[in-house]
Amino acid sequence: MKWEIVIGLEIHAQLKTASKIFSGASTAFGAEPNTQACLVDLGYPGVLPVLNREAVNMAIRFGVATHSEIAERSVFARKNYFYPDLPKGYQISQYELPVVHDGWIDVVLDDGERKRVGITRAHLEEDAGKSLHEDFHGLSGIDLNRAGTPLLEIVSEPDLRSAREAVAYMKLIHQLVRYLDICDGNMQEGSLRCDANISVRPVGRHEFGTRAEIKNLNSFRFIERAINYEAERQIDILESGGSVVQETRLYDSGKDETRPMRSKEEANDYRYFPDPDLLPLMIDAAVVETARAELPELPWAKRARFSEQYGLADYDAGVLTASRAVAAYYESVASGVQDPKLAANWVMGDLAGALNKAGADVEDSPVDADALAGLLARIEDGTISGKIAKEVFEAMWAGHGSADEVIGDRGLRQITDTSAIMEVIGQVLADNPGQLEQFRAGKDKLFGFFVGQVMKATGGKANPAQVNDLLRKALSE
Amino acid sequence: MHTRTLAELGDALAAGEMSSEELTRHFLTRIEALDPRLNAFITVTGEAALEAARAADRERAAGRAGPLTGLPIAHKDIFCTDGFRTSCGSRMLDNFISPYDATVVRRLKSAGMVMLGKTNMDEFAMGSSNETSFYGPVRNPWDLDKVPGGSSGGSAAAVAARLTPAATGTDTGGSIRQPAALTGTTGLKPTYGRVSRYGMIAFASSLDQAGTITASACDAALLLEAMAGHDPRDSTSVDAPVERYADGLDRSLEGFRVGVVEEFFDEGLYPASAAAIETALDVLRSLGASVKRVSLPNLALSVPAYYVVAPAECSSNLSRFDGIRFGYRAENPRDLADLYKRSRGEGFGAEVKRRIMTGTYVLSAGYYDAYYLKAQRVRQLIAEDFRAAFAEVDLIAGPTAPTPAFDIGAKTDDPVTMYLNDIYTIGVNLAGLPGVSVPCGFADDLPVGLQLIANHFEEGRLLNVAHMFQQETEWHLRMPGGEFA
């Protein structure tokens, strides 16, 4: 039987507000345990939550970017359960009436195919703290620094049909939240993570199969592997006549498998009800319109514009718009050169390679956009060849100055003086009489040998086109 | 000294008749001598009080005294007080020293008031008789075998016996007005949102409201002015201007329309109490008010609706008491589940557990619509009833409680009978309205309270009527005799 995989993702994006969603405590990552938790975060008797409007603004920005409805009235609810890292015994979230709902985005897959993914809802909620199970000699520690950090939970429709699609969608959300400047997208620190709802059904069947929810996937690779493992597990069960149990599972990256997190008997009844400490969240249409007007150019629009304006292939435009910083860098380089494709090749090639090797972001590149444009201009005006340019780039990366300084200091200027090149050619021919004889006897392949010898003798600085022309002329004499 | 009202004591301080330190010492002495009979205080903060009194005297000497500077007050032990135990009447918080002040406490402190101590209360404000306190029942100074009402029973008994000239209280279903009625004091429950709930340990967040228990409506006006107002730390506190309540107390009641709720005069109302209320209505008439009948047809549903909404909210509000970060923790827990179960099982008393269980049940999957949502709809109906009534009248009047103070132990075995004690007060909380109970006579030698209810944010009018009533009557000046005189 042929099976179809059905996937929906619940993505948790930690919002980049300076303070927590219901208190004034800082949200910075990595502080000493429990140093960034105030009385409200600790759930002390008598304290009350006050909504951080900046978190709401960020949710609105996400909503308008994803063609979603922004609820004029949404409601915070309490999700009740006991856990040591949940100080109040309930999490404040949105349940029946989320702030953002009914949107969509188009995902471009690797093969260029476009896939529309529905966004069921995106709601605001507070994060819990962390339980620390190591280093406490059989006890558990609680760190409440993260408690109260604002999250936007983005719930997709079950529109995704493969691990590949799910990863592409996750990457687009990752890109989008960074474009919108609402989440730092740091998956290792847990700023962006997701739960995947996975089911399988025979191809052609309309009804969904029973789903399992895989919790807390925090890398693209884990998402792909967990989905593939889980789908295979479910198919195996169904093909051997069993039935899938609806449950929450955990992906173990070490063993590359999923396993049940808690049994059904322990399933919580969260007893959701509207939080009486918070008034319904009212959002003016004017605020939404302002957010819409102030949206930055979004990834898909930028990608289309790059293709159009710079004549780039769609794939290249995609790479160059991966982040606003890369796109801004590219546009800055492109504006300083005649050929935008040359700029594209360098940004995606040598620059990306060097950044990758150094583990640095484009913002921290030792060669800034103006400097790179300066280098490319020297290729375009014939001062240096592309090959020499790579050497110049490496020197610039290492801090040896601008392109012109490196070229000047190292005497890398291309030799374009015909008589100088002719002189070298004469010398090369004189030094290699055997090869010359063979060439003249018809061994045409040796032309390349002579080019190589000339370039070698000039330290690579001779203009290759000129060398070709002059050599051909000399050999035909 | 102690027979005077807060306003009179303020005048005496201003006139230099006495110092705040002398005044404070006087009340502390009374507490020391008489509180063992009443059990109205959980904590007495004598040294800090004297220190604050001396500071107030210095402020006055420097010409910086306000109307409340140097006046003593007691706070219900539900309000967090920085550096002092805040027990909420529960074993769960017996060891809890609050690291911060509730907004109410902070505001009264910055107005120069001197805190004498923390008053006894039903555990987590759940009760109508002050018998559910971990610290034992409070006794009514009018008859030591009777309850003082609850849950602000300690505050009410302390003011009635003049162990303090005034006290704060909280009212979720009648917890200020009912004990005020049972102790012959003036109990004001402001409009929901008028006074900040920050730092007031939550029972039922959508119903809880801080207020005062005093010897007169005038004293309530003075305190409310200092307590009320928007608090950025409480999203449900309302950003509306605070009136100069004390300035509007003497307005004439000529042409004023008072509504009497038919449904209040049911078979549950004790005849002698009913007679006192009728007499009180005559006083209002004599002041120029017209009295007409109004109906709140859905009032009978208020108690069942309340006993769904309040437990639902409390079941969630009290989840934070888990033995992890503060409060009572069971000894030697085997594991996490055992820590939770025993800490909460041993830390909470029976009434609190009953309400947590009720609330957990009504919120659970499959029952939410039938109970919680239905109760919220009833709540709307009751609010509509009041809205319709206020289209016809300016104020509603009636009894505060069905009977005068009852015997300690009389209703402890029957929660439903106990709950019915709040039949006249609960609707006001469900609708978020302001209400006040003022002494209006006696039944069987025990005080009877007249309840006055105004429209939202009309505390000024409410206190005006209560004050004019007290200008015509002297019930509020009566004090329990004997050792408390």
HADDOCK unambig.tbl for C-alpha pairs under 7 A between the chains (distance, minus, plus):
assign (segid A and resid 43 and name CA) (segid B and resid 320 and name CA) 6.48 0.50 0.50
assign (segid A and resid 45 and name CA) (segid B and resid 201 and name CA) 5.42 0.50 0.50
assign (segid A and resid 46 and name CA) (segid B and resid 198 and name CA) 5.86 0.50 0.50
assign (segid A and resid 46 and name CA) (segid B and resid 199 and name CA) 3.94 0.50 0.50
assign (segid A and resid 46 and name CA) (segid B and resid 200 and name CA) 4.74 0.50 0.50
assign (segid A and resid 46 and name CA) (segid B and resid 201 and name CA) 4.03 0.50 0.50
assign (segid A and resid 46 and name CA) (segid B and resid 202 and name CA) 5.98 0.50 0.50
assign (segid A and resid 47 and name CA) (segid B and resid 198 and name CA) 5.66 0.50 0.50
assign (segid A and resid 47 and name CA) (segid B and resid 199 and name CA) 5.48 0.50 0.50
assign (segid A and resid 48 and name CA) (segid B and resid 198 and name CA) 6.11 0.50 0.50
assign (segid A and resid 48 and name CA) (segid B and resid 233 and name CA) 6.66 0.50 0.50
assign (segid A and resid 48 and name CA) (segid B and resid 234 and name CA) 6.12 0.50 0.50
assign (segid A and resid 50 and name CA) (segid B and resid 233 and name CA) 6.27 0.50 0.50
assign (segid A and resid 50 and name CA) (segid B and resid 234 and name CA) 6.76 0.50 0.50
assign (segid A and resid 50 and name CA) (segid B and resid 235 and name CA) 5.88 0.50 0.50
assign (segid A and resid 80 and name CA) (segid B and resid 316 and name CA) 6.77 0.50 0.50
assign (segid A and resid 84 and name CA) (segid B and resid 324 and name CA) 6.88 0.50 0.50
assign (segid A and resid 87 and name CA) (segid B and resid 320 and name CA) 6.11 0.50 0.50
assign (segid A and resid 88 and name CA) (segid B and resid 319 and name CA) 6.21 0.50 0.50
assign (segid A and resid 88 and name CA) (segid B and resid 320 and name CA) 4.30 0.50 0.50
assign (segid A and resid 89 and name CA) (segid B and resid 319 and name CA) 4.80 0.50 0.50
assign (segid A and resid 89 and name CA) (segid B and resid 320 and name CA) 5.16 0.50 0.50
assign (segid A and resid 269 and name CA) (segid B and resid 364 and name CA) 6.55 0.50 0.50
assign (segid A and resid 269 and name CA) (segid B and resid 365 and name CA) 6.55 0.50 0.50
assign (segid A and resid 271 and name CA) (segid B and resid 363 and name CA) 5.16 0.50 0.50
assign (segid A and resid 271 and name CA) (segid B and resid 364 and name CA) 5.14 0.50 0.50
assign (segid A and resid 271 and name CA) (segid B and resid 365 and name CA) 6.58 0.50 0.50
assign (segid A and resid 276 and name CA) (segid B and resid 205 and name CA) 5.75 0.50 0.50
assign (segid A and resid 276 and name CA) (segid B and resid 206 and name CA) 5.37 0.50 0.50
assign (segid A and resid 277 and name CA) (segid B and resid 205 and name CA) 6.30 0.50 0.50
assign (segid A and resid 277 and name CA) (segid B and resid 235 and name CA) 6.74 0.50 0.50
assign (segid A and resid 277 and name CA) (segid B and resid 236 and name CA) 6.47 0.50 0.50
assign (segid A and resid 278 and name CA) (segid B and resid 235 and name CA) 5.87 0.50 0.50
assign (segid A and resid 278 and name CA) (segid B and resid 236 and name CA) 6.60 0.50 0.50
assign (segid A and resid 279 and name CA) (segid B and resid 235 and name CA) 6.75 0.50 0.50
assign (segid A and resid 279 and name CA) (segid B and resid 236 and name CA) 6.55 0.50 0.50
